[in-house]
Amino acid sequence: MPQNDLVILMIIGGVFILLGLGAFLWGKSEEKRYFESISSRQDTREFLEGWPKRPQFGSLQTGGWIAITIGIIMLVVGGAFTIWG
């Protein structure tokens, strides 16, 4: 593989890592704001029992972890090809 292709692969991997971290942190902040707003209400049944489940926050965090994993894999592959290619 030409050197330029490896650099592009590693840059894309870095972008995936940044996007993944952004999605993960966004999910954490949304979850925190949601539970803070729910805990201030008088009817806290949903807060105490955790029912019904809200998949939005977990989805953002899971997507973030997937993007981070893909980014790390791309960086490792690019680095390996640079060293041994």
Secondary structure, 3 states (H helix, E strand, C coil): CCHHHHHHHHHHHHHHHHHHHHHHHHHHHHHHHHHHHHHCCCCCHHHHHCCCCCHHHHHHHHHHHHHHHHHHHHHHHHHHHHHHC
